[in-house]
């Protein structure tokens, strides 16, 4: 595995061709929109590039990335590249190693690719891809800026999460200068929700559980709750931020029933490392935002996570 800087990554991309850009399972705005922006830049350099049709993509991001999705029946790619994918366990169906290049910002990256461009200090992959595109093309189009603003803003909760720093805000300002429509994107991504989503949030908030005198706050989302609210995948973006809003919460867990078991999203205040907690069961991510999927029901998943928190944070 070879480590690359952003400029070295741009040179590597310019020396190859036939790209399939791969997003992670249950894709968010960062993996989808960073990948689409990179795809656009590669096409401007005359490269054959397309993004994988991730079956789990929601309607929130589909209009933004649709022009860059692979068409059915296209030839097999010679150069698979992952964007914002921390480990092989996050590959979507049909994807396997070898991977030629991984572009990522997760410190827990498992080094699965032949080449790795990693910027663990960045709040989002979108910030890293911005640097790569500037090195690759010398400029950034308004469409690419729009995509990258969506990537940066969604991974920081519209700049409210603790991973937001001065570099994040400078990148956002630069993207607006380059043509990103921040007003329209903020409205679409953060200030619009379906009635089903509002009903689901109501159930989550009214059913919040607390442990360790409120230092641990937990939301559990069952399929029955989803069905009762009429909610689907399109209503589930960024649910993990709700539990951490509880006053006094230090660690928050959102545990959602999924076909393979339970998907756990962990968040925390500074001074705790939830990536270490999730790593107990093979997960990972960032110090203050991590996740893991457990092959068990939601109640057992809760018990397992509380045990891991007790083991890793006995002082809590």
C-alpha positions as CSV (number, residue, x, y, z in Angstrom):
1,X,0.0,0.0,0.0
2,X,1.4,3.4,-1.1
3,X,0.4,6.6,0.7
4,X,-0.3,9.6,-1.6
5,X,-0.7,13.3,-0.9
6,X,-3.5,15.2,-2.7
7,X,-1.1,16.4,-5.4
8,X,0.4,12.9,-5.8
9,X,-3.1,11.5,-6.0
10,X,-4.0,13.9,-8.8
11,X,-0.9,12.9,-10.7
12,X,-1.8,9.2,-10.2
13,X,-5.3,9.8,-11.5
14,X,-4.0,11.6,-14.5
15,X,-1.8,8.7,-15.4
16,X,-4.6,6.1,-15.4
17,X,-8.0,5.7,-17.0
18,X,-11.2,3.6,-16.9
19,X,-12.5,4.7,-13.5
20,X,-15.4,3.2,-11.5
21,X,-15.9,5.4,-8.4
22,X,-17.3,3.4,-5.5
23,X,-19.3,4.8,-2.6
24,X,-19.9,3.0,0.7
25,X,-22.9,1.0,1.9
26,X,-25.9,3.1,3.0
27,X,-24.3,6.1,1.3
28,X,-24.4,9.6,2.7
29,X,-23.8,12.9,1.0
30,X,-20.1,12.9,1.4
31,X,-19.4,9.5,-0.3
32,X,-21.9,10.2,-3.1
33,X,-21.2,13.8,-3.9
34,X,-17.4,13.7,-3.4
35,X,-17.4,10.8,-5.8
36,X,-19.6,12.5,-8.3
37,X,-17.4,15.7,-8.2
38,X,-14.3,13.6,-8.8
39,X,-16.0,11.8,-11.7
40,X,-16.8,15.2,-13.3
41,X,-13.2,16.3,-12.9
42,X,-11.8,13.1,-14.4
43,X,-14.2,13.5,-17.4
44,X,-12.9,17.0,-17.9
45,X,-9.4,15.5,-18.1
46,X,-10.6,13.2,-20.9
47,X,-10.9,10.1,-18.7
48,X,-13.5,7.4,-18.8
49,X,-15.2,7.7,-15.4
50,X,-18.5,6.8,-13.8
51,X,-19.9,6.3,-10.4
52,X,-21.3,3.0,-9.1
53,X,-25.1,2.7,-9.0
54,X,-25.4,2.3,-5.3
55,X,-28.7,0.5,-4.7
56,X,-29.0,2.0,-1.2
57,X,-28.8,5.6,-2.4
58,X,-31.8,7.7,-1.3
59,X,-33.8,10.2,-3.4
60,X,-32.1,13.1,-1.4
61,X,-28.9,12.8,-3.4
62,X,-30.1,11.1,-6.6
63,X,-30.7,14.3,-8.6
64,X,-27.2,15.6,-7.7
65,X,-25.3,12.5,-8.8
66,X,-27.5,11.1,-11.6
67,X,-25.4,12.5,-14.4
68,X,-22.4,10.5,-13.2
69,X,-23.9,7.1,-12.6
70,X,-22.7,4.0,-14.6
71,X,-25.1,2.9,-17.3
72,X,-26.3,-0.7,-17.4
73,X,-24.2,-2.9,-19.6
74,X,-21.1,-0.7,-19.7
75,X,-17.7,-2.4,-19.9
76,X,-15.9,-3.5,-16.8
77,X,-13.7,-0.8,-15.2
78,X,-9.9,-1.2,-15.2
79,X,-9.4,1.2,-12.2
80,X,-11.7,1.0,-9.2
81,X,-11.5,3.9,-6.8
82,X,-13.3,4.2,-3.5
83,X,-14.2,7.6,-2.0
84,X,-15.0,7.9,1.8
85,X,-14.9,4.1,2.3
86,X,-13.0,3.1,5.5
87,X,-12.9,-0.7,5.2
88,X,-13.9,-3.6,3.0
89,X,-16.9,-4.2,5.3
90,X,-18.4,-1.0,3.9
91,X,-18.2,-2.1,0.3
92,X,-21.6,-2.2,-1.5
93,X,-22.8,-5.4,-2.9
94,X,-20.8,-6.7,-5.9
95,X,-17.6,-4.8,-4.9
96,X,-14.4,-6.6,-3.8
97,X,-10.7,-6.1,-3.7
98,X,-8.3,-5.3,-5.3
99,X,-9.0,-1.6,-5.2
100,X,-6.5,0.6,-7.1
101,X,-7.0,3.7,-5.0
102,X,-8.8,4.8,-1.9
103,X,-9.5,8.4,-1.1
104,X,-10.6,8.8,2.5
105,X,-10.6,10.9,5.7
106,X,-11.3,8.2,8.3
107,X,-8.4,7.6,10.6
108,X,-9.6,4.0,11.0
109,X,-9.1,3.2,7.3
110,X,-8.0,-0.4,7.0
111,X,-5.5,0.2,4.2
112,X,-7.3,-2.2,1.8
113,X,-6.3,-0.4,-1.4
114,X,-3.1,-0.5,-3.4
115,X,-2.8,3.3,-3.0
116,X,-4.3,5.5,-0.3
117,X,-4.8,9.2,-0.2
118,X,-5.8,9.8,3.4
119,X,-6.5,13.2,5.2
120,X,-7.6,12.2,8.7
121,X,-7.6,15.8,9.8
122,X,-10.3,16.8,7.3
123,X,-13.9,16.9,8.5
124,X,-15.1,15.4,5.2
125,X,-13.8,13.6,2.1
126,X,-15.2,16.6,0.1
127,X,-12.5,18.8,1.4
128,X,-9.8,16.4,0.3
129,X,-11.4,15.9,-3.1
130,X,-11.5,19.7,-3.6
131,X,-7.7,19.7,-3.2
132,X,-7.4,16.8,-5.6
133,X,-9.6,18.4,-8.3
134,X,-7.7,21.7,-8.1
135,X,-4.4,19.8,-8.5
136,X,-5.8,17.6,-11.3
137,X,-7.7,20.3,-13.4
138,X,-6.4,23.6,-12.1
139,X,-10.0,24.8,-11.5
140,X,-13.4,23.7,-10.2
141,X,-16.6,24.0,-12.0
142,X,-19.8,25.3,-10.5
143,X,-21.4,21.9,-10.6
144,X,-18.4,20.3,-8.9
145,X,-18.5,23.1,-6.3
146,X,-22.2,22.3,-5.7
147,X,-21.5,18.7,-5.2
148,X,-18.6,19.3,-2.9
149,X,-20.6,21.8,-0.8
150,X,-23.2,19.1,-0.4
151,X,-20.5,16.6,0.7
152,X,-18.9,19.0,3.2
153,X,-22.1,20.3,4.7
154,X,-23.8,16.9,5.1
155,X,-20.7,15.4,6.9
156,X,-20.7,18.3,9.3
157,X,-24.4,18.5,10.0
158,X,-24.6,21.9,8.2
159,X,-21.4,22.9,10.1
160,X,-22.9,22.1,13.5
161,X,-21.0,18.9,14.4
162,X,-17.8,19.1,16.4
163,X,-15.7,17.9,13.4
164,X,-16.3,21.4,11.9
165,X,-13.1,23.5,12.1
166,X,-11.7,26.6,10.5
167,X,-10.5,24.7,7.4
168,X,-14.0,23.3,6.9
169,X,-15.5,26.8,6.9
170,X,-12.7,28.1,4.6
171,X,-13.5,25.2,2.2
172,X,-17.2,26.0,2.3
173,X,-16.6,29.7,1.6
174,X,-14.3,28.8,-1.3
175,X,-17.0,26.5,-2.8
176,X,-19.6,29.2,-2.5
177,X,-17.2,31.6,-4.4
178,X,-16.8,28.8,-7.0
179,X,-20.5,28.7,-7.6
180,X,-22.1,26.4,-5.0
181,X,-25.7,27.4,-4.3
182,X,-25.5,27.1,-0.5
183,X,-29.0,28.5,0.0
184,X,-30.8,26.0,-2.2
185,X,-28.6,23.1,-0.9
186,X,-29.2,24.0,2.8
187,X,-32.9,24.2,2.2
188,X,-33.0,20.8,0.4
189,X,-30.7,18.9,2.7
190,X,-31.4,20.4,6.1
191,X,-34.7,22.3,6.2
192,X,-37.0,20.0,4.3
193,X,-38.5,16.7,5.5
194,X,-41.4,14.5,4.8
195,X,-44.4,14.0,7.2
196,X,-43.2,10.5,7.7
197,X,-39.8,11.7,8.8
198,X,-41.4,14.2,11.2
199,X,-43.5,11.4,12.6
200,X,-40.4,9.1,13.0
201,X,-38.4,11.8,14.8
202,X,-41.3,12.3,17.2
203,X,-41.3,8.6,18.0
204,X,-37.6,8.6,18.5
205,X,-37.5,11.6,20.8
206,X,-40.5,10.4,22.9
207,X,-38.9,7.0,23.3
208,X,-35.3,8.1,24.1
209,X,-33.6,6.0,26.7
210,X,-31.0,7.2,29.2
211,X,-28.2,5.4,31.1
212,X,-25.5,6.4,33.5
213,X,-27.5,9.4,34.8
214,X,-28.2,10.6,31.3
215,X,-24.6,10.5,30.1
216,X,-25.5,7.9,27.6
217,X,-28.6,8.7,25.4
218,X,-30.0,6.1,23.1
219,X,-32.5,6.0,20.2
220,X,-33.8,2.7,18.9
221,X,-35.5,2.5,15.6
222,X,-37.4,-0.7,14.7
223,X,-38.9,-1.7,11.5
224,X,-42.3,-1.6,13.2
225,X,-41.7,2.1,14.0
226,X,-40.7,2.8,10.4
227,X,-43.9,1.0,9.1
228,X,-46.2,2.8,11.6
229,X,-44.8,6.2,10.4
230,X,-44.9,5.2,6.7
231,X,-41.1,5.9,6.6
232,X,-38.6,4.4,4.2
233,X,-34.9,4.8,3.4
234,X,-35.5,8.3,2.0
235,X,-36.6,9.4,5.5
236,X,-33.5,8.1,7.3
237,X,-30.7,10.5,6.4
238,X,-28.8,11.8,9.4
239,X,-30.9,10.3,12.2
240,X,-27.8,9.7,14.3
241,X,-27.6,13.4,15.4
242,X,-30.9,13.4,17.4
243,X,-29.9,11.4,20.5
244,X,-26.8,13.6,21.2
245,X,-29.0,16.7,21.6
246,X,-30.1,15.5,25.0
247,X,-28.7,17.8,27.7
248,X,-26.1,16.0,29.7
249,X,-25.4,13.4,27.1
250,X,-21.8,12.5,26.6
251,X,-22.2,9.4,24.3
252,X,-25.2,8.9,22.1
253,X,-26.2,5.8,20.2
254,X,-28.7,5.3,17.4
255,X,-29.5,1.7,16.9
256,X,-31.6,0.9,13.8
257,X,-33.1,-2.5,12.9
258,X,-31.8,-3.5,9.4
259,X,-32.0,-6.8,7.4
260,X,-28.6,-7.9,8.5
261,X,-29.2,-7.1,12.2
262,X,-28.7,-3.7,13.9
263,X,-26.9,-0.7,12.5
264,X,-25.3,1.3,15.3
265,X,-24.3,5.0,14.9
266,X,-22.3,6.4,17.9
267,X,-21.6,10.0,18.6
268,X,-19.9,11.7,21.5
269,X,-18.6,14.9,23.1
270,X,-14.9,15.7,23.1
271,X,-12.7,13.5,25.3
272,X,-14.3,10.2,24.3
273,X,-13.4,8.0,21.3
274,X,-16.4,6.2,20.0
275,X,-14.3,4.7,17.2
276,X,-12.5,2.6,19.8
277,X,-15.9,1.6,21.3
278,X,-17.2,0.5,17.9
279,X,-13.9,-1.2,17.1
280,X,-14.7,-3.7,19.8
281,X,-17.1,-5.3,17.4
282,X,-15.3,-4.6,14.2
283,X,-16.6,-1.1,13.4
284,X,-14.8,2.2,13.3
285,X,-14.8,5.7,12.0
286,X,-13.8,9.0,13.7
287,X,-13.1,9.7,17.3
288,X,-16.4,11.5,17.7
289,X,-18.5,9.8,15.1
290,X,-18.3,6.1,14.4
291,X,-20.5,3.0,13.6
292,X,-20.8,-0.7,13.5
293,X,-23.3,-3.3,12.2
294,X,-24.1,-6.1,14.6
295,X,-25.8,-9.4,13.5
296,X,-28.3,-9.4,16.3
297,X,-31.6,-7.7,17.3
298,X,-31.7,-4.1,18.6
299,X,-32.0,-4.9,22.3
300,X,-29.0,-7.2,22.2
301,X,-27.1,-4.6,20.2
302,X,-27.9,-2.1,22.9
303,X,-26.6,-4.5,25.6
304,X,-23.4,-5.1,23.7
305,X,-22.8,-1.4,23.1
306,X,-23.3,-0.6,26.7
307,X,-20.8,-3.3,27.7
308,X,-18.3,-1.9,25.2
309,X,-18.8,1.6,26.6
310,X,-18.3,0.3,30.2
311,X,-15.1,-1.5,29.1
312,X,-13.6,1.4,27.2
313,X,-14.9,4.3,29.4
314,X,-15.1,3.0,33.0
315,X,-14.8,6.5,34.3
316,X,-18.2,7.4,32.7
